[in-house]
Every structure is written in structure tokens, then in C-alpha cells.
């Protein structure tokens, strides 16, 4: 079931993968905001007294902390997004291949097994699909010899 070929595309299913990236970015922003609010709360509780809330919010220490967080985010967030896209390839790729196989059956009647790469998710689903496709092809073989190899339109949803 494993393939030795590396993926050439990072975005296999853009709608799914970009949704995951959007969620990662939202979680990252929420985490940064939460950490900064906790830092602000700590500063208000134990830091030197200031004349107003805005003085706490815009003091020199907080500004430096925000700069550090922004630089850290710019360095780490692209790596997190890239990793999310690579990870999502492991489940978006198999679904893409299974859909392509099913589309091939419905368009041309050609039964072709689904082959996954090593490390892909849903290998058991692909095995079950391949077993069903083999059975479908075996049922079609006796018919094909008696019906002069007609396509399996009746099994592919009667176009």
C-alpha cells in the first residue's frame, strides 16, 4: 500500500487544509492574547502602582514583551502552518486519491485500486474500498465477456 513517491503539492484539498491553517492561526492569536493578559494582570497585581490602566497597558515592559511576542510569532508561526499543511496531507491526500478513483469508475468504468503513501491516514478505509472495487470488478468480468465489455454505468450511478 505504501508508495515511495514524495508529495509534490502542499495543498491537496485547499478548502480543508486552509481551514485547518485558519484555525491554527486563530488559536495562536488567542494564546498570545491570553499570555499578554496574564502578564498584564500580574503586572497590575505585583508591579509598581501606575496612575491609570492605560499606563499599565502601554508601559515600556509591555511594549518590549509585545515586540518579543511578535518576533517569536513571525519565526514560529510559519513553521507551525507548514507542519499543519504537511500533516493534513496525510489525510487529505488519501481522500483525494479515493475520490479520483471513484470519479474514474463513474466516468469510464475503469476499476483501479487506491494506493496510499507510507504514513498516510485511513489505510484501512483504502483497503476496504479496494476490496469492494475488486469485488465490483470480479462481478463485472463475467458480464463483460457476455455483454461485449460494456461499461459499468449501472453500478456507477446510471449517468
C-alpha positions as CSV (number, residue, x, y, z in Angstrom):
1,X,0.0,0.0,0.0
2,X,2.9,2.3,0.5
3,X,4.4,4.4,-2.2
4,X,8.0,5.6,-2.4
5,X,7.0,8.9,-4.1
6,X,7.1,12.1,-2.2
7,X,4.2,14.5,-2.4
8,X,4.8,17.3,-4.9
9,X,1.9,19.6,-3.8
10,X,1.4,21.0,-0.3
11,X,-2.2,21.9,-0.9
12,X,-4.1,18.8,-1.9
13,X,-7.6,19.8,-0.6
14,X,-7.3,23.6,-0.1
15,X,-10.7,24.0,1.5
16,X,-9.9,21.5,4.2
17,X,-6.2,22.4,4.6
18,X,-6.7,26.2,4.7
19,X,-9.5,25.8,7.2
20,X,-7.0,24.0,9.4
21,X,-4.4,26.7,8.9
22,X,-7.0,29.4,9.8
23,X,-7.8,27.6,13.0
24,X,-4.2,27.3,13.9
25,X,-3.7,31.0,13.4
26,X,-6.8,31.8,15.5
27,X,-5.5,29.5,18.3
28,X,-2.1,31.1,18.1
29,X,-3.6,34.6,18.4
30,X,-5.8,33.6,21.3
31,X,-2.8,32.1,23.0
32,X,-0.7,35.2,22.6
33,X,-3.6,37.5,23.8
34,X,-4.2,35.2,26.8
35,X,-0.5,35.2,27.7
36,X,-0.3,39.0,27.4
37,X,-3.5,39.5,29.5
38,X,-2.0,37.2,32.2
39,X,1.2,39.3,32.1
40,X,-0.8,42.5,32.4
41,X,-2.8,41.1,35.3
42,X,0.5,40.1,37.0
43,X,2.0,43.5,36.4
44,X,-1.1,45.2,37.9
45,X,-1.1,42.9,40.9
46,X,2.6,43.0,41.8
47,X,4.2,45.8,39.8
48,X,4.7,49.4,40.8
49,X,1.5,51.4,41.0
50,X,0.6,53.5,38.0
51,X,-1.9,56.3,37.6
52,X,-4.3,54.6,35.2
53,X,-5.0,51.3,33.4
54,X,-3.6,52.7,30.2
55,X,-0.3,53.4,32.0
56,X,-0.1,49.7,32.8
57,X,-1.1,48.7,29.2
58,X,1.4,51.0,27.4
59,X,4.4,50.8,29.7
60,X,7.8,50.1,28.5
61,X,7.9,46.5,29.7
62,X,4.7,45.5,28.0
63,X,5.8,47.1,24.7
64,X,9.0,45.1,24.8
65,X,7.1,41.9,25.6
66,X,4.8,42.6,22.6
67,X,7.8,43.1,20.4
68,X,9.2,39.8,21.6
69,X,5.9,38.0,21.0
70,X,5.6,39.5,17.5
71,X,9.2,38.4,16.6
72,X,8.6,35.0,18.1
73,X,5.3,34.6,16.2
74,X,6.9,35.6,12.9
75,X,9.6,33.0,13.5
76,X,7.5,30.1,14.8
77,X,4.0,30.6,13.2
78,X,5.2,29.9,9.6
79,X,6.7,26.6,10.8
80,X,3.5,25.7,12.6
81,X,1.5,26.4,9.5
82,X,3.9,24.4,7.3
83,X,3.7,21.5,9.7
84,X,-0.1,21.6,9.7
85,X,-0.2,21.5,5.9
86,X,2.2,18.6,5.8
87,X,0.2,16.7,8.5
88,X,-3.1,17.5,6.7
89,X,-1.6,16.0,3.5
90,X,-1.6,12.6,5.3
91,X,-5.5,12.6,5.4
92,X,-6.4,15.0,2.6
93,X,-4.2,13.0,0.1
94,X,-5.8,9.7,0.7
95,X,-9.3,11.2,0.4
96,X,-8.3,12.9,-2.8
97,X,-7.0,9.6,-4.3
98,X,-10.2,7.8,-3.3
99,X,-12.4,10.4,-4.9
100,X,-10.2,10.3,-8.0
101,X,-10.6,6.5,-8.2
102,X,-14.4,6.8,-7.7
103,X,-14.6,9.5,-10.3
104,X,-12.7,7.2,-12.7
105,X,-15.2,4.5,-12.2
106,X,-18.2,6.8,-12.8
107,X,-16.6,8.4,-15.9
108,X,-15.0,5.5,-17.7
109,X,-16.0,2.3,-15.8
110,X,-12.3,1.6,-15.1
111,X,-11.7,0.0,-11.8
112,X,-8.3,0.9,-10.3
113,X,-7.1,0.2,-6.8
114,X,-6.3,3.1,-4.4
115,X,-2.6,3.2,-3.5
116,X,-1.5,5.3,-0.5
117,X,1.8,6.6,0.7
118,X,3.5,5.2,3.8
119,X,2.4,7.2,6.8
120,X,-1.0,8.2,5.3
121,X,-4.1,8.0,7.4
122,X,-7.1,5.9,6.5
123,X,-5.1,3.0,5.1
124,X,-7.8,0.6,6.5
125,X,-10.5,2.6,4.6
126,X,-8.5,2.4,1.4
127,X,-8.1,-1.4,1.9
128,X,-11.9,-1.8,2.3
129,X,-12.5,0.4,-0.7
130,X,-10.0,-1.7,-2.7
131,X,-11.7,-4.9,-1.6
132,X,-15.1,-3.5,-2.7
133,X,-13.6,-2.4,-6.0
134,X,-12.1,-5.9,-6.6
135,X,-15.4,-7.5,-5.9
136,X,-17.1,-5.0,-8.3
137,X,-14.6,-5.7,-11.0
138,X,-15.0,-9.5,-10.4
139,X,-18.7,-9.2,-10.8
140,X,-18.2,-7.2,-13.9
141,X,-15.8,-9.6,-15.6
142,X,-18.4,-12.4,-16.3
143,X,-20.8,-9.7,-17.6
144,X,-18.1,-8.1,-19.7
145,X,-17.4,-11.3,-21.6
146,X,-21.1,-11.9,-22.3
147,X,-22.1,-8.3,-23.0
148,X,-19.0,-7.3,-25.1
149,X,-17.3,-5.3,-22.3
150,X,-20.0,-2.7,-21.6
151,X,-19.0,0.0,-19.0
152,X,-20.4,-0.4,-15.5
153,X,-22.8,2.5,-15.7
154,X,-25.4,0.7,-13.8
155,X,-23.0,0.3,-10.9
156,X,-21.6,3.8,-11.1
157,X,-25.0,5.6,-10.6
158,X,-26.5,5.4,-14.1
159,X,-25.3,8.6,-15.7
